[in-house]
Amino acid sequence: EVQVVESGGGSVQAGGSLRLSCTASGFAFDDYVIAWFRQAPGKEREGVGCISNSEDITNYVDSVKGRLTISSDNAKRTTYLQMNSLKPEDTAVYYCALPSSQFGPICGAPGWAGFIYAYWGQGTQVTVSS
């Protein structure tokens, strides 16, 4: 059974940092693309970025480039979202997501955010105050 659990959210002032974790089990972690999404109140869910654990490739939405960094520790089966220089508009519930198989999205290609992800965590709240 695939399980995905996010942690590390919280409240921070603008300009601060947080690190979110996504720990997953029940699949071949090293072979998968893992994506991060977020959903702010009253807004649609948007893709933040992804990582290909097999190729060590990352990709980000333009609004977070240079501020957010995704990495993985395959031995710990954990993917991280390091968030620096946070802004109030980063306030959202953050989710990590997995495709149904290792033949999932190509993280380095534009379509990764529109891919249909099969497994989602419960989300973790990030609140950035001005």
RAWO-V188181 format. One record per residue. N is the residue number from 1. RES is the residue in one letter. PSI is psi in whole degrees, -180 to 180 (NA if undefined). NEAR is the number of other C-alpha atoms within 12 Angstrom. D_LAST is the distance of its C-alpha to the last C-alpha in whole Angstrom. Layout:
BEGIN
n | res | psi | near | d_last
N | RES | PSI | NEAR | D_LAST
N | RES | PSI | NEAR | D_LAST
END
This chain:
BEGIN
n | res | psi | near | d_last
1 | E | 129 | 10 | 41
2 | V | 131 | 20 | 38
3 | Q | 139 | 22 | 35
4 | V | 126 | 32 | 31
5 | V | 123 | 28 | 28
6 | E | 154 | 30 | 25
7 | S | 168 | 27 | 23
8 | G | -1 | 27 | 20
9 | G | 172 | 31 | 17
10 | G | -167 | 24 | 15
11 | S | 138 | 25 | 11
12 | V | 155 | 25 | 9
13 | Q | 158 | 21 | 6
14 | A | 137 | 21 | 5
15 | G | -11 | 19 | 9
16 | G | -175 | 24 | 10
17 | S | 153 | 26 | 13
18 | L | 154 | 33 | 15
19 | R | 120 | 30 | 19
20 | L | 148 | 35 | 20
21 | S | 147 | 34 | 24
22 | C | 108 | 40 | 27
23 | T | 130 | 34 | 30
24 | A | 153 | 33 | 33
25 | S | 165 | 23 | 37
26 | G | 12 | 17 | 40
27 | F | 171 | 23 | 40
28 | A | 86 | 23 | 41
29 | F | -43 | 31 | 37
30 | D | -23 | 26 | 38
31 | D | -2 | 25 | 39
32 | Y | 153 | 37 | 36
33 | V | 134 | 45 | 33
34 | I | 134 | 58 | 30
35 | A | 151 | 51 | 27
36 | W | 135 | 50 | 24
37 | F | 166 | 40 | 22
38 | R | 154 | 37 | 19
39 | Q | 118 | 25 | 19
40 | A | 157 | 24 | 16
41 | P | 128 | 17 | 17
42 | G | 6 | 10 | 19
43 | K | 161 | 12 | 20
44 | E | 155 | 12 | 22
45 | R | 138 | 20 | 22
46 | E | 149 | 30 | 22
47 | G | 136 | 35 | 23
48 | V | -47 | 38 | 21
49 | G | 173 | 45 | 24
50 | C | 165 | 47 | 27
51 | I | 136 | 42 | 30
52 | S | 111 | 35 | 34
53 | N | -27 | 32 | 35
54 | S | -31 | 23 | 38
55 | E | -7 | 21 | 37
56 | D | 44 | 23 | 34
57 | I | 139 | 23 | 33
58 | T | 159 | 32 | 29
59 | N | 145 | 34 | 27
60 | Y | 152 | 30 | 24
61 | V | 149 | 28 | 22
62 | D | -35 | 14 | 22
63 | S | -14 | 17 | 18
64 | V | -4 | 27 | 18
65 | K | 134 | 20 | 20
66 | G | -12 | 17 | 20
67 | R | -35 | 25 | 17
68 | L | 140 | 31 | 18
69 | T | 131 | 31 | 22
70 | I | 137 | 39 | 24
71 | S | 165 | 33 | 27
72 | S | 146 | 34 | 30
73 | D | 97 | 22 | 32
74 | N | -33 | 27 | 35
75 | A | -33 | 14 | 37
76 | K | -3 | 16 | 34
77 | R | 42 | 26 | 34
78 | T | 135 | 29 | 30
79 | T | 141 | 43 | 28
80 | Y | 148 | 37 | 24
81 | L | 100 | 41 | 21
82 | Q | 123 | 28 | 20
83 | M | 113 | 36 | 16
84 | N | 164 | 24 | 15
85 | S | 48 | 24 | 12
86 | L | 147 | 30 | 10
87 | K | 157 | 26 | 8
88 | P | -33 | 19 | 6
89 | E | -5 | 23 | 10
90 | D | -6 | 38 | 11
91 | T | 124 | 29 | 11
92 | A | 170 | 32 | 14
93 | V | 128 | 35 | 18
94 | Y | 136 | 41 | 19
95 | Y | 147 | 41 | 23
96 | C | 153 | 44 | 26
97 | A | 148 | 43 | 29
98 | L | 146 | 44 | 32
99 | P | 174 | 33 | 35
100 | S | -19 | 23 | 39
101 | S | 173 | 22 | 40
102 | Q | -11 | 23 | 40
103 | F | 53 | 18 | 41
104 | G | -145 | 30 | 38
105 | P | 159 | 30 | 36
106 | I | 109 | 30 | 36
107 | C | -34 | 36 | 32
108 | G | -3 | 23 | 33
109 | A | 157 | 21 | 34
110 | P | -24 | 18 | 32
111 | G | 4 | 19 | 33
112 | W | -35 | 32 | 31
113 | A | -26 | 33 | 28
114 | G | 0 | 22 | 31
115 | F | 152 | 26 | 33
116 | I | 109 | 18 | 34
117 | Y | 137 | 28 | 33
118 | A | -30 | 21 | 35
119 | Y | 134 | 29 | 33
120 | W | 146 | 28 | 30
121 | G | -179 | 29 | 28
122 | Q | -13 | 21 | 26
123 | G | 153 | 30 | 23
124 | T | 134 | 32 | 20
125 | Q | 132 | 27 | 16
126 | V | 125 | 36 | 13
127 | T | 123 | 30 | 10
128 | V | 121 | 27 | 7
129 | S | 150 | 18 | 4
130 | S | NA | 16 | 0
END
